[in-house]
Amino acid sequence: MCQICIRNLWGTERKYNYDNLQVHHAIPLSADKNLKLDDSNLITLCEYHHYLCDRGDIPYSEVKKIIDEQNNRAKNK
Ligand SMILES: [Zn+2]
């Protein structure tokens, strides 16, 4: 599900959003192709939040914080 919706951030309308999920690259592939499959650069987002990220309305630092949080949680399991 969308990792921003679940945290109720950036204009979330539905907390558990499974619709039109997309993978967003925090650092765009145009900047670094090597990050294509790098978990530390990937986040699942709904269409709306993906759009905000691509526009830069949601800053990279915020996106990266959520990705790191997720990866740490996965590691500690
Ligand atoms: Zn969302």
N, CA, C, O and the ligand as a Tripos MOL2 file, in Angstrom:
@<TRIPOS>MOLECULE
protein
  309   307    78     0     0
PROTEIN
NO_CHARGES

@<TRIPOS>ATOM
      1 N           0.8330   -1.2050    0.0000 N.3       1 MET1
      2 CA          0.0000    0.0000    0.0000 C.3       1 MET1
      3 C           0.8650    1.2510    0.0000 C.2       1 MET1
      4 O           2.0750    1.1770    0.2110 O.2       1 MET1
      5 N           0.2540    2.3740   -0.2330 N.am      2 CYS2
      6 CA          1.0330    3.6100   -0.3280 C.3       2 CYS2
      7 C           1.6590    3.9440    1.0220 C.2       2 CYS2
      8 O           0.9720    4.0080    2.0420 O.2       2 CYS2
      9 N           2.9710    4.1550    1.0120 N.am      3 GLN3
     10 CA          3.7200    4.3650    2.2570 C.3       3 GLN3
     11 C           3.5580    5.7850    2.8100 C.2       3 GLN3
     12 O           3.9420    6.0610    3.9470 O.2       3 GLN3
     13 N           3.0040    6.6590    2.0220 N.am      4 ILE4
     14 CA          2.7240    8.0020    2.5380 C.3       4 ILE4
     15 C           1.3080    8.0440    3.1020 C.2       4 ILE4
     16 O           1.0730    8.6350    4.1560 O.2       4 ILE4
     17 N           0.3650    7.4180    2.3990 N.am      5 CYS5
     18 CA         -1.0090    7.3530    2.9110 C.3       5 CYS5
     19 C          -1.0460    6.6850    4.2850 C.2       5 CYS5
     20 O          -1.7370    7.1540    5.1890 O.2       5 CYS5
     21 N          -0.3060    5.5970    4.4370 N.am      6 ILE6
     22 CA         -0.3570    4.8420    5.6880 C.3       6 ILE6
     23 C           0.1280    5.6940    6.8560 C.2       6 ILE6
     24 O          -0.2370    5.4560    8.0070 O.2       6 ILE6
     25 N           0.9530    6.6840    6.5470 N.am      7 ARG7
     26 CA          1.4490    7.5880    7.5930 C.3       7 ARG7
     27 C           0.6180    8.8570    7.6910 C.2       7 ARG7
     28 O           0.9170    9.7520    8.4810 O.2       7 ARG7
     29 N          -0.4240    8.9200    6.8820 N.am      8 ASN8
     30 CA         -1.3420   10.0480    6.9520 C.3       8 ASN8
     31 C          -0.6630   11.3950    6.6720 C.2       8 ASN8
     32 O          -0.9230   12.3860    7.3550 O.2       8 ASN8
     33 N           0.1960   11.4140    5.6710 N.am      9 LEU9
     34 CA          0.9540   12.6230    5.3620 C.3       9 LEU9
     35 C           0.5170   13.2150    4.0290 C.2       9 LEU9
     36 O          -0.1090   12.5320    3.2190 O.2       9 LEU9
     37 N           0.8360   14.4580    3.8050 N.am     10 TRP10
     38 CA          0.7190   15.1040    2.4990 C.3      10 TRP10
     39 C          -0.6490   14.9370    1.8570 C.2      10 TRP10
     40 O          -0.7480   14.4760    0.7200 O.2      10 TRP10
     41 N          -1.6750   15.2970    2.5520 N.am     11 GLY11
     42 CA         -3.0110   15.3240    1.9510 C.3      11 GLY11
     43 C          -3.6310   13.9620    1.7260 C.2      11 GLY11
     44 O          -4.4260   13.7830    0.8030 O.2      11 GLY11
     45 N          -3.2750   13.0000    2.5610 N.am     12 THR12
     46 CA         -3.8430   11.6640    2.4480 C.3      12 THR12
     47 C          -5.3530   11.6930    2.6420 C.2      12 THR12
     48 O          -5.8690   12.3380    3.5550 O.2      12 THR12
     49 N          -6.0510   10.9750    1.7560 N.am     13 GLU13
     50 CA         -7.5060   10.8860    1.8970 C.3      13 GLU13
     51 C          -7.9360    9.5280    2.4300 C.2      13 GLU13
     52 O          -8.9360    9.4070    3.1370 O.2      13 GLU13
     53 N          -7.1630    8.5130    2.0760 N.am     14 ARG14
     54 CA         -7.4840    7.1740    2.5560 C.3      14 ARG14
     55 C          -6.2270    6.5540    3.1110 C.2      14 ARG14
     56 O          -5.2210    6.4490    2.4090 O.2      14 ARG14
     57 N          -6.2720    6.1370    4.3740 N.am     15 LYS15
     58 CA         -5.0650    5.6310    5.0010 C.3      15 LYS15
     59 C          -4.5820    4.3240    4.3580 C.2      15 LYS15
     60 O          -3.3880    4.1480    4.1130 O.2      15 LYS15
     61 N          -5.5120    3.4220    4.0910 N.am     16 TYR16
     62 CA         -5.1120    2.1430    3.4980 C.3      16 TYR16
     63 C          -5.4310    2.1700    2.0200 C.2      16 TYR16
     64 O          -6.5120    1.7730    1.5860 O.2      16 TYR16
     65 N          -4.4810    2.6390    1.2730 N.am     17 ASN17
     66 CA         -4.6920    2.8630   -0.1380 C.3      17 ASN17
     67 C          -3.9420    1.8230   -0.9600 C.2      17 ASN17
     68 O          -2.7110    1.8080   -0.9970 O.2      17 ASN17
     69 N          -4.7040    0.9540   -1.6180 N.am     18 TYR18
     70 CA         -4.1030   -0.0920   -2.4530 C.3      18 TYR18
     71 C          -4.3010    0.1830   -3.9360 C.2      18 TYR18
     72 O          -3.9030   -0.6260   -4.7740 O.2      18 TYR18
     73 N          -4.9080    1.3080   -4.2650 N.am     19 ASP19
     74 CA         -5.2680    1.5610   -5.6610 C.3      19 ASP19
     75 C          -4.1160    2.1520   -6.4660 C.2      19 ASP19
     76 O          -3.3840    3.0130   -5.9780 O.2      19 ASP19
     77 N          -3.9670    1.6970   -7.6690 N.am     20 ASN20
     78 CA         -2.9970    2.2680   -8.6130 C.3      20 ASN20
     79 C          -1.6160    2.4730   -7.9940 C.2      20 ASN20
     80 O          -1.0120    3.5350   -8.1380 O.2      20 ASN20
     81 N          -1.1320    1.4530   -7.3120 N.am     21 LEU21
     82 CA          0.1700    1.6100   -6.6670 C.3      21 LEU21
     83 C           1.2920    1.6340   -7.6980 C.2      21 LEU21
     84 O           1.2570    0.9240   -8.7030 O.2      21 LEU21
     85 N           2.2650    2.4520   -7.4250 N.am     22 GLN22
     86 CA          3.3900    2.6030   -8.3300 C.3      22 GLN22
     87 C           4.6720    2.6320   -7.5100 C.2      22 GLN22
     88 O           4.6680    2.9710   -6.3260 O.2      22 GLN22
     89 N           5.7710    2.2670   -8.1680 N.am     23 VAL23
     90 CA          7.0530    2.3350   -7.4870 C.3      23 VAL23
     91 C           7.7300    3.6530   -7.8640 C.2      23 VAL23
     92 O           7.8860    3.9910   -9.0370 O.2      23 VAL23
     93 N           8.1160    4.3660   -6.8350 N.am     24 HIS24
     94 CA          8.7820    5.6430   -7.0520 C.3      24 HIS24
     95 C          10.2660    5.5090   -6.7270 C.2      24 HIS24
     96 O          10.6400    4.8690   -5.7430 O.2      24 HIS24
     97 N          11.1020    6.1130   -7.5570 N.am     25 HIS25
     98 CA         12.5320    6.1600   -7.2860 C.3      25 HIS25
     99 C          12.8520    7.5020   -6.6460 C.2      25 HIS25
    100 O          12.6820    8.5480   -7.2720 O.2      25 HIS25
    101 N          13.3110    7.4750   -5.4100 N.am     26 ALA26
    102 CA         13.5800    8.7150   -4.6760 C.3      26 ALA26
    103 C          14.6010    9.5570   -5.4320 C.2      26 ALA26
    104 O          14.4120   10.7580   -5.6270 O.2      26 ALA26
    105 N          15.6710    8.9170   -5.8480 N.am     27 ILE27
    106 CA         16.6060    9.5670   -6.7630 C.3      27 ILE27
    107 C          16.2380    9.0890   -8.1630 C.2      27 ILE27
    108 O          16.2890    7.8880   -8.4310 O.2      27 ILE27
    109 N          15.8770    9.9820   -9.0410 N.am     28 PRO28
    110 CA         15.3780    9.5440  -10.3600 C.3      28 PRO28
    111 C          16.4030    8.7410  -11.1350 C.2      28 PRO28
    112 O          17.6090    8.9610  -11.0200 O.2      28 PRO28
    113 N          15.8980    7.8040  -11.9280 N.am     29 LEU29
    114 CA         16.7980    6.9620  -12.7150 C.3      29 LEU29
    115 C          17.6000    7.7830  -13.7050 C.2      29 LEU29
    116 O          18.6980    7.3990  -14.1060 O.2      29 LEU29
    117 N          17.0440    8.9070  -14.0900 N.am     30 SER30
    118 CA         17.7810    9.7740  -15.0140 C.3      30 SER30
    119 C          19.0590   10.2980  -14.3570 C.2      30 SER30
    120 O          20.0210   10.6520  -15.0390 O.2      30 SER30
    121 N          19.0530   10.3430  -13.0200 N.am     31 ALA31
    122 CA         20.2280   10.8210  -12.2930 C.3      31 ALA31
    123 C          21.2130    9.6840  -12.0140 C.2      31 ALA31
    124 O          22.4270    9.8880  -12.0340 O.2      31 ALA31
    125 N          20.6790    8.4800  -11.7520 N.am     32 ASP32
    126 CA         21.5610    7.3560  -11.4430 C.3      32 ASP32
    127 C          20.8780    6.0300  -11.7720 C.2      32 ASP32
    128 O          20.0240    5.5590  -11.0210 O.2      32 ASP32
    129 N          21.2570    5.4450  -12.8830 N.am     33 LYS33
    130 CA         20.6300    4.2040  -13.3380 C.3      33 LYS33
    131 C          20.9310    3.0320  -12.4160 C.2      33 LYS33
    132 O          20.1690    2.0660  -12.3740 O.2      33 LYS33
    133 N          22.0280    3.1060  -11.6810 N.am     34 ASN34
    134 CA         22.4200    1.9900  -10.8100 C.3      34 ASN34
    135 C          21.4570    1.7850   -9.6570 C.2      34 ASN34
    136 O          21.4870    0.7450   -8.9990 O.2      34 ASN34
    137 N          20.6080    2.7590   -9.4090 N.am     35 LEU35
    138 CA         19.7010    2.6640   -8.2660 C.3      35 LEU35
    139 C          18.3740    2.0100   -8.6350 C.2      35 LEU35
    140 O          17.4430    1.9710   -7.8310 O.2      35 LEU35
    141 N          18.3020    1.5030   -9.8450 N.am     36 LYS36
    142 CA         17.0330    0.9800  -10.3360 C.3      36 LYS36
    143 C          16.4000   -0.0400   -9.3910 C.2      36 LYS36
    144 O          15.1990    0.0210   -9.1260 O.2      36 LYS36
    145 N          17.2020   -0.9740   -8.8820 N.am     37 LEU37
    146 CA         16.6450   -2.0260   -8.0310 C.3      37 LEU37
    147 C          17.1420   -1.9250   -6.5910 C.2      37 LEU37
    148 O          17.0920   -2.8930   -5.8330 O.2      37 LEU37
    149 N          17.6110   -0.7630   -6.2370 N.am     38 ASP38
    150 CA         18.1560   -0.5530   -4.9010 C.3      38 ASP38
    151 C          17.0290   -0.2320   -3.9130 C.2      38 ASP38
    152 O          16.3490    0.7870   -4.0360 O.2      38 ASP38
    153 N          16.8490   -1.1180   -2.9350 N.am     39 ASP39
    154 CA         15.7530   -0.9490   -1.9630 C.3      39 ASP39
    155 C          15.8260    0.3920   -1.2440 C.2      39 ASP39
    156 O          14.7990    0.9480   -0.8560 O.2      39 ASP39
    157 N          17.0210    0.9040   -1.0700 N.am     40 SER40
    158 CA         17.1530    2.1520   -0.3360 C.3      40 SER40
    159 C          16.7110    3.3530   -1.1690 C.2      40 SER40
    160 O          16.7210    4.4900   -0.6970 O.2      40 SER40
    161 N          16.3240    3.0810   -2.4110 N.am     41 ASN41
    162 CA         15.8720    4.1780   -3.2800 C.3      41 ASN41
    163 C          14.4340    3.9870   -3.7480 C.2      41 ASN41
    164 O          13.9140    4.8050   -4.5070 O.2      41 ASN41
    165 N          13.7780    2.8920   -3.2930 N.am     42 LEU42
    166 CA         12.4440    2.5600   -3.8030 C.3      42 LEU42
    167 C          11.3730    2.7420   -2.7460 C.2      42 LEU42
    168 O          11.5760    2.4470   -1.5690 O.2      42 LEU42
    169 N          10.2250    3.2370   -3.1950 N.am     43 ILE43
    170 CA          9.0970    3.3670   -2.2830 C.3      43 ILE43
    171 C           7.8140    3.1460   -3.0740 C.2      43 ILE43
    172 O           7.6950    3.5710   -4.2230 O.2      43 ILE43
    173 N           6.8500    2.4700   -2.4360 N.am     44 THR44
    174 CA          5.5620    2.2350   -3.0690 C.3      44 THR44
    175 C           4.6270    3.3960   -2.7520 C.2      44 THR44
    176 O           4.4500    3.7650   -1.5910 O.2      44 THR44
    177 N           4.0370    3.9600   -3.7850 N.am     45 LEU45
    178 CA          3.1680    5.1220   -3.6060 C.3      45 LEU45
    179 C           1.9000    4.9860   -4.4390 C.2      45 LEU45
    180 O           1.8730    4.2740   -5.4430 O.2      45 LEU45
    181 N           0.8550    5.6770   -4.0070 N.am     46 CYS46
    182 CA         -0.3340    5.7850   -4.8450 C.3      46 CYS46
    183 C          -0.0470    6.8010   -5.9510 C.2      46 CYS46
    184 O           0.9570    7.5130   -5.9310 O.2      46 CYS46
    185 N          -0.9490    6.8360   -6.8970 N.am     47 GLU47
    186 CA         -0.7610    7.7140   -8.0530 C.3      47 GLU47
    187 C          -0.6030    9.1750   -7.6200 C.2      47 GLU47
    188 O           0.2430    9.9030   -8.1390 O.2      47 GLU47
    189 N          -1.4150    9.5750   -6.6810 N.am     48 TYR48
    190 CA         -1.4140   10.9680   -6.2270 C.3      48 TYR48
    191 C          -0.0850   11.3510   -5.5710 C.2      48 TYR48
    192 O           0.5080   12.3760   -5.9070 O.2      48 TYR48
    193 N           0.3720   10.5250   -4.6420 N.am     49 HIS49
    194 CA          1.6180   10.8520   -3.9590 C.3      49 HIS49
    195 C           2.8310   10.7110   -4.8810 C.2      49 HIS49
    196 O           3.8270   11.4200   -4.7310 O.2      49 HIS49
    197 N           2.7310    9.7970   -5.8240 N.am     50 HIS50
    198 CA          3.8030    9.6700   -6.8100 C.3      50 HIS50
    199 C           3.9190   10.9740   -7.6050 C.2      50 HIS50
    200 O           5.0150   11.4720   -7.8650 O.2      50 HIS50
    201 N           2.7900   11.4900   -7.9690 N.am     51 TYR51
    202 CA          2.7420   12.7600   -8.7170 C.3      51 TYR51
    203 C           3.3590   13.8880   -7.8880 C.2      51 TYR51
    204 O           4.1600   14.6700   -8.4020 O.2      51 TYR51
    205 N           2.9940   13.9740   -6.6220 N.am     52 LEU52
    206 CA          3.5560   15.0280   -5.7630 C.3      52 LEU52
    207 C           5.0750   14.8860   -5.6270 C.2      52 LEU52
    208 O           5.8030   15.8780   -5.6110 O.2      52 LEU52
    209 N           5.5370   13.6470   -5.5310 N.am     53 CYS53
    210 CA          6.9810   13.4180   -5.4170 C.3      53 CYS53
    211 C           7.6880   13.8280   -6.6970 C.2      53 CYS53
    212 O           8.7310   14.4800   -6.6590 O.2      53 CYS53
    213 N           7.1170   13.4450   -7.8230 N.am     54 ASP54
    214 CA          7.7500   13.7800   -9.0940 C.3      54 ASP54
    215 C           7.7770   15.2850   -9.3180 C.2      54 ASP54
    216 O           8.6950   15.8040   -9.9530 O.2      54 ASP54
    217 N           6.7990   15.9700   -8.8120 N.am     55 ARG55
    218 CA          6.7580   17.4320   -8.9580 C.3      55 ARG55
    219 C           7.6870   18.1280   -7.9770 C.2      55 ARG55
    220 O           7.9810   19.3160   -8.1140 O.2      55 ARG55
    221 N           8.1500   17.3630   -6.9740 N.am     56 GLY56
    222 CA          9.0070   17.9550   -5.9550 C.3      56 GLY56
    223 C           8.2280   18.5960   -4.8260 C.2      56 GLY56
    224 O           8.8130   19.2580   -3.9680 O.2      56 GLY56
    225 N           6.9030   18.4080   -4.8110 N.am     57 ASP57
    226 CA          6.1010   18.9580   -3.7180 C.3      57 ASP57
    227 C           6.3980   18.2330   -2.4130 C.2      57 ASP57
    228 O           6.3240   18.8250   -1.3360 O.2      57 ASP57
    229 N           6.7290   16.9680   -2.5100 N.am     58 ILE58
    230 CA          7.1860   16.2160   -1.3410 C.3      58 ILE58
    231 C           8.7060   16.1200   -1.4910 C.2      58 ILE58
    232 O           9.1960   15.4910   -2.4290 O.2      58 ILE58
    233 N           9.4420   16.7310   -0.5870 N.am     59 PRO59
    234 CA         10.8910   16.7920   -0.7580 C.3      59 PRO59
    235 C          11.5690   15.4280   -0.6480 C.2      59 PRO59
    236 O          11.0880   14.5280    0.0390 O.2      59 PRO59
    237 N          12.6740   15.3040   -1.3310 N.am     60 TYR60
    238 CA         13.4410   14.0580   -1.3200 C.3      60 TYR60
    239 C          13.7470   13.5970    0.1060 C.2      60 TYR60
    240 O          13.6720   12.4060    0.4070 O.2      60 TYR60
    241 N          14.0960   14.5560    0.9880 N.am     61 SER61
    242 CA         14.4810   14.1790    2.3490 C.3      61 SER61
    243 C          13.3330   13.4680    3.0780 C.2      61 SER61
    244 O          13.5730   12.5550    3.8670 O.2      61 SER61
    245 N          12.1140   13.8740    2.8210 N.am     62 GLU62
    246 CA         10.9520   13.2330    3.4510 C.3      62 GLU62
    247 C          10.7620   11.8170    2.9240 C.2      62 GLU62
    248 O          10.5050   10.8810    3.6820 O.2      62 GLU62
    249 N          10.8930   11.6820    1.6150 N.am     63 VAL63
    250 CA         10.7310   10.3750    0.9870 C.3      63 VAL63
    251 C          11.8000    9.4200    1.4980 C.2      63 VAL63
    252 O          11.5250    8.2680    1.8310 O.2      63 VAL63
    253 N          13.0130    9.9240    1.5500 N.am     64 LYS64
    254 CA         14.1410    9.0960    1.9720 C.3      64 LYS64
    255 C          13.9730    8.6390    3.4240 C.2      64 LYS64
    256 O          14.3320    7.5150    3.7760 O.2      64 LYS64
    257 N          13.4330    9.5090    4.2470 N.am     65 LYS65
    258 CA         13.2140    9.1830    5.6540 C.3      65 LYS65
    259 C          12.2630    7.9870    5.7810 C.2      65 LYS65
    260 O          12.4910    7.0860    6.5880 O.2      65 LYS65
    261 N          11.2160    7.9920    4.9930 N.am     66 ILE66
    262 CA         10.2370    6.9020    5.0320 C.3      66 ILE66
    263 C          10.8630    5.6130    4.5150 C.2      66 ILE66
    264 O          10.6300    4.5420    5.0750 O.2      66 ILE66
    265 N          11.6540    5.7080    3.4540 N.am     67 ILE67
    266 CA         12.3130    4.5140    2.9090 C.3      67 ILE67
    267 C          13.2400    3.9060    3.9610 C.2      67 ILE67
    268 O          13.2350    2.6940    4.1740 O.2      67 ILE67
    269 N          14.0290    4.7460    4.6120 N.am     68 ASP68
    270 CA         14.9700    4.2360    5.6130 C.3      68 ASP68
    271 C          14.2460    3.5920    6.7810 C.2      68 ASP68
    272 O          14.6660    2.5570    7.2970 O.2      68 ASP68
    273 N          13.1620    4.2140    7.1870 N.am     69 GLU69
    274 CA         12.3370    3.6960    8.2720 C.3      69 GLU69
    275 C          11.8360    2.2900    7.9370 C.2      69 GLU69
    276 O          11.8720    1.3840    8.7700 O.2      69 GLU69
    277 N          11.3760    2.1360    6.7120 N.am     70 GLN70
    278 CA         10.8600    0.8580    6.2360 C.3      70 GLN70
    279 C          11.9480   -0.1930    6.2000 C.2      70 GLN70
    280 O          11.7420   -1.3220    6.6460 O.2      70 GLN70
    281 N          13.1040    0.1700    5.6730 N.am     71 ASN71
    282 CA         14.1980   -0.7870    5.5560 C.3      71 ASN71
    283 C          14.7170   -1.2050    6.9300 C.2      71 ASN71
    284 O          15.0720   -2.3670    7.1270 O.2      71 ASN71
    285 N          14.7640   -0.2910    7.8640 N.am     72 ASN72
    286 CA         15.2040   -0.6360    9.2070 C.3      72 ASN72
    287 C          14.2430   -1.6050    9.8550 C.2      72 ASN72
    288 O          14.6510   -2.5480   10.5330 O.2      72 ASN72
    289 N          12.9640   -1.3640    9.6420 N.am     73 ARG73
    290 CA         11.9470   -2.2380   10.2150 C.3      73 ARG73
    291 C          12.0930   -3.6420    9.6460 C.2      73 ARG73
    292 O          12.0010   -4.6270   10.3790 O.2      73 ARG73
    293 N          12.3180   -3.7320    8.3510 N.am     74 ALA74
    294 CA         12.4620   -5.0390    7.7010 C.3      74 ALA74
    295 C          13.6780   -5.7720    8.2390 C.2      74 ALA74
    296 O          13.6510   -6.9900    8.4150 O.2      74 ALA74
    297 N          14.7330   -5.0340    8.4960 N.am     75 LYS75
    298 CA         15.9750   -5.6220    8.9730 C.3      75 LYS75
    299 C          15.8300   -6.1750   10.3890 C.2      75 LYS75
    300 O          16.4200   -7.2020   10.7260 O.2      75 LYS75
    301 N          15.0480   -5.4960   11.2050 N.am     76 ASN76
    302 CA         14.9230   -5.8770   12.6130 C.3      76 ASN76
    303 C          13.9630   -7.0290   12.8390 C.2      76 ASN76
    304 O          13.8370   -7.5160   13.9630 O.2      76 ASN76
    305 N          13.2920   -7.4680   11.8000 N.am     77 LYS77
    306 CA         12.3210   -8.5360   11.9570 C.3      77 LYS77
    307 C          12.9860   -9.8870   12.1700 C.2      77 LYS77
    308 O          12.2990  -10.8970   12.3200 O.2      77 LYS77
    309 ZN         -0.6470    7.8920   -1.1230 Zn       78 ZN78
@<TRIPOS>BOND
     1     1     2 1
     2     2     3 1
     3     3     4 2
     4     3     5 am
     5     5     6 1
     6     6     7 1
     7     7     8 2
     8     7     9 am
     9     9    10 1
    10    10    11 1
    11    11    12 2
    12    11    13 am
    13    13    14 1
    14    14    15 1
    15    15    16 2
    16    15    17 am
    17    17    18 1
    18    18    19 1
    19    19    20 2
    20    19    21 am
    21    21    22 1
    22    22    23 1
    23    23    24 2
    24    23    25 am
    25    25    26 1
    26    26    27 1
    27    27    28 2
    28    27    29 am
    29    29    30 1
    30    30    31 1
    31    31    32 2
    32    31    33 am
    33    33    34 1
    34    34    35 1
    35    35    36 2
    36    35    37 am
    37    37    38 1
    38    38    39 1
    39    39    40 2
    40    39    41 am
    41    41    42 1
    42    42    43 1
    43    43    44 2
    44    43    45 am
    45    45    46 1
    46    46    47 1
    47    47    48 2
    48    47    49 am
    49    49    50 1
    50    50    51 1
    51    51    52 2
    52    51    53 am
    53    53    54 1
    54    54    55 1
    55    55    56 2
    56    55    57 am
    57    57    58 1
    58    58    59 1
    59    59    60 2
    60    59    61 am
    61    61    62 1
    62    62    63 1
    63    63    64 2
    64    63    65 am
    65    65    66 1
    66    66    67 1
    67    67    68 2
    68    67    69 am
    69    69    70 1
    70    70    71 1
    71    71    72 2
    72    71    73 am
    73    73    74 1
    74    74    75 1
    75    75    76 2
    76    75    77 am
    77    77    78 1
    78    78    79 1
    79    79    80 2
    80    79    81 am
    81    81    82 1
    82    82    83 1
    83    83    84 2
    84    83    85 am
    85    85    86 1
    86    86    87 1
    87    87    88 2
    88    87    89 am
    89    89    90 1
    90    90    91 1
    91    91    92 2
    92    91    93 am
    93    93    94 1
    94    94    95 1
    95    95    96 2
    96    95    97 am
    97    97    98 1
    98    98    99 1
    99    99   100 2
   100    99   101 am
   101   101   102 1
   102   102   103 1
   103   103   104 2
   104   103   105 am
   105   105   106 1
   106   106   107 1
   107   107   108 2
   108   107   109 am
   109   109   110 1
   110   110   111 1
   111   111   112 2
   112   111   113 am
   113   113   114 1
   114   114   115 1
   115   115   116 2
   116   115   117 am
   117   117   118 1
   118   118   119 1
   119   119   120 2
   120   119   121 am
   121   121   122 1
   122   122   123 1
   123   123   124 2
   124   123   125 am
   125   125   126 1
   126   126   127 1
   127   127   128 2
   128   127   129 am
   129   129   130 1
   130   130   131 1
   131   131   132 2
   132   131   133 am
   133   133   134 1
   134   134   135 1
   135   135   136 2
   136   135   137 am
   137   137   138 1
   138   138   139 1
   139   139   140 2
   140   139   141 am
   141   141   142 1
   142   142   143 1
   143   143   144 2
   144   143   145 am
   145   145   146 1
   146   146   147 1
   147   147   148 2
   148   147   149 am
   149   149   150 1
   150   150   151 1
   151   151   152 2
   152   151   153 am
   153   153   154 1
   154   154   155 1
   155   155   156 2
   156   155   157 am
   157   157   158 1
   158   158   159 1
   159   159   160 2
   160   159   161 am
   161   161   162 1
   162   162   163 1
   163   163   164 2
   164   163   165 am
   165   165   166 1
   166   166   167 1
   167   167   168 2
   168   167   169 am
   169   169   170 1
   170   170   171 1
   171   171   172 2
   172   171   173 am
   173   173   174 1
   174   174   175 1
   175   175   176 2
   176   175   177 am
   177   177   178 1
   178   178   179 1
   179   179   180 2
   180   179   181 am
   181   181   182 1
   182   182   183 1
   183   183   184 2
   184   183   185 am
   185   185   186 1
   186   186   187 1
   187   187   188 2
   188   187   189 am
   189   189   190 1
   190   190   191 1
   191   191   192 2
   192   191   193 am
   193   193   194 1
   194   194   195 1
   195   195   196 2
   196   195   197 am
   197   197   198 1
   198   198   199 1
   199   199   200 2
   200   199   201 am
   201   201   202 1
   202   202   203 1
   203   203   204 2
   204   203   205 am
   205   205   206 1
   206   206   207 1
   207   207   208 2
   208   207   209 am
   209   209   210 1
   210   210   211 1
   211   211   212 2
   212   211   213 am
   213   213   214 1
   214   214   215 1
   215   215   216 2
   216   215   217 am
   217   217   218 1
   218   218   219 1
   219   219   220 2
   220   219   221 am
   221   221   222 1
   222   222   223 1
   223   223   224 2
   224   223   225 am
   225   225   226 1
   226   226   227 1
   227   227   228 2
   228   227   229 am
   229   229   230 1
   230   230   231 1
   231   231   232 2
   232   231   233 am
   233   233   234 1
   234   234   235 1
   235   235   236 2
   236   235   237 am
   237   237   238 1
   238   238   239 1
   239   239   240 2
   240   239   241 am
   241   241   242 1
   242   242   243 1
   243   243   244 2
   244   243   245 am
   245   245   246 1
   246   246   247 1
   247   247   248 2
   248   247   249 am
   249   249   250 1
   250   250   251 1
   251   251   252 2
   252   251   253 am
   253   253   254 1
   254   254   255 1
   255   255   256 2
   256   255   257 am
   257   257   258 1
   258   258   259 1
   259   259   260 2
   260   259   261 am
   261   261   262 1
   262   262   263 1
   263   263   264 2
   264   263   265 am
   265   265   266 1
   266   266   267 1
   267   267   268 2
   268   267   269 am
   269   269   270 1
   270   270   271 1
   271   271   272 2
   272   271   273 am
   273   273   274 1
   274   274   275 1
   275   275   276 2
   276   275   277 am
   277   277   278 1
   278   278   279 1
   279   279   280 2
   280   279   281 am
   281   281   282 1
   282   282   283 1
   283   283   284 2
   284   283   285 am
   285   285   286 1
   286   286   287 1
   287   287   288 2
   288   287   289 am
   289   289   290 1
   290   290   291 1
   291   291   292 2
   292   291   293 am
   293   293   294 1
   294   294   295 1
   295   295   296 2
   296   295   297 am
   297   297   298 1
   298   298   299 1
   299   299   300 2
   300   299   301 am
   301   301   302 1
   302   302   303 1
   303   303   304 2
   304   303   305 am
   305   305   306 1
   306   306   307 1
   307   307   308 2
@<TRIPOS>SUBSTRUCTURE
     1 MET1         2 RESIDUE 1 A MET
     2 CYS2         6 RESIDUE 1 A CYS
     3 GLN3        10 RESIDUE 1 A GLN
     4 ILE4        14 RESIDUE 1 A ILE
     5 CYS5        18 RESIDUE 1 A CYS
     6 ILE6        22 RESIDUE 1 A ILE
     7 ARG7        26 RESIDUE 1 A ARG
     8 ASN8        30 RESIDUE 1 A ASN
     9 LEU9        34 RESIDUE 1 A LEU
    10 TRP10       38 RESIDUE 1 A TRP
    11 GLY11       42 RESIDUE 1 A GLY
    12 THR12       46 RESIDUE 1 A THR
    13 GLU13       50 RESIDUE 1 A GLU
    14 ARG14       54 RESIDUE 1 A ARG
    15 LYS15       58 RESIDUE 1 A LYS
    16 TYR16       62 RESIDUE 1 A TYR
    17 ASN17       66 RESIDUE 1 A ASN
    18 TYR18       70 RESIDUE 1 A TYR
    19 ASP19       74 RESIDUE 1 A ASP
    20 ASN20       78 RESIDUE 1 A ASN
    21 LEU21       82 RESIDUE 1 A LEU
    22 GLN22       86 RESIDUE 1 A GLN
    23 VAL23       90 RESIDUE 1 A VAL
    24 HIS24       94 RESIDUE 1 A HIS
    25 HIS25       98 RESIDUE 1 A HIS
    26 ALA26      102 RESIDUE 1 A ALA
    27 ILE27      106 RESIDUE 1 A ILE
    28 PRO28      110 RESIDUE 1 A PRO
    29 LEU29      114 RESIDUE 1 A LEU
    30 SER30      118 RESIDUE 1 A SER
    31 ALA31      122 RESIDUE 1 A ALA
    32 ASP32      126 RESIDUE 1 A ASP
    33 LYS33      130 RESIDUE 1 A LYS
    34 ASN34      134 RESIDUE 1 A ASN
    35 LEU35      138 RESIDUE 1 A LEU
    36 LYS36      142 RESIDUE 1 A LYS
    37 LEU37      146 RESIDUE 1 A LEU
    38 ASP38      150 RESIDUE 1 A ASP
    39 ASP39      154 RESIDUE 1 A ASP
    40 SER40      158 RESIDUE 1 A SER
    41 ASN41      162 RESIDUE 1 A ASN
    42 LEU42      166 RESIDUE 1 A LEU
    43 ILE43      170 RESIDUE 1 A ILE
    44 THR44      174 RESIDUE 1 A THR
    45 LEU45      178 RESIDUE 1 A LEU
    46 CYS46      182 RESIDUE 1 A CYS
    47 GLU47      186 RESIDUE 1 A GLU
    48 TYR48      190 RESIDUE 1 A TYR
    49 HIS49      194 RESIDUE 1 A HIS
    50 HIS50      198 RESIDUE 1 A HIS
    51 TYR51      202 RESIDUE 1 A TYR
    52 LEU52      206 RESIDUE 1 A LEU
    53 CYS53      210 RESIDUE 1 A CYS
    54 ASP54      214 RESIDUE 1 A ASP
    55 ARG55      218 RESIDUE 1 A ARG
    56 GLY56      222 RESIDUE 1 A GLY
    57 ASP57      226 RESIDUE 1 A ASP
    58 ILE58      230 RESIDUE 1 A ILE
    59 PRO59      234 RESIDUE 1 A PRO
    60 TYR60      238 RESIDUE 1 A TYR
    61 SER61      242 RESIDUE 1 A SER
    62 GLU62      246 RESIDUE 1 A GLU
    63 VAL63      250 RESIDUE 1 A VAL
    64 LYS64      254 RESIDUE 1 A LYS
    65 LYS65      258 RESIDUE 1 A LYS
    66 ILE66      262 RESIDUE 1 A ILE
    67 ILE67      266 RESIDUE 1 A ILE
    68 ASP68      270 RESIDUE 1 A ASP
    69 GLU69      274 RESIDUE 1 A GLU
    70 GLN70      278 RESIDUE 1 A GLN
    71 ASN71      282 RESIDUE 1 A ASN
    72 ASN72      286 RESIDUE 1 A ASN
    73 ARG73      290 RESIDUE 1 A ARG
    74 ALA74      294 RESIDUE 1 A ALA
    75 LYS75      298 RESIDUE 1 A LYS
    76 ASN76      302 RESIDUE 1 A ASN
    77 LYS77      306 RESIDUE 1 A LYS
    78 ZN78       309 GROUP 0 **** ****
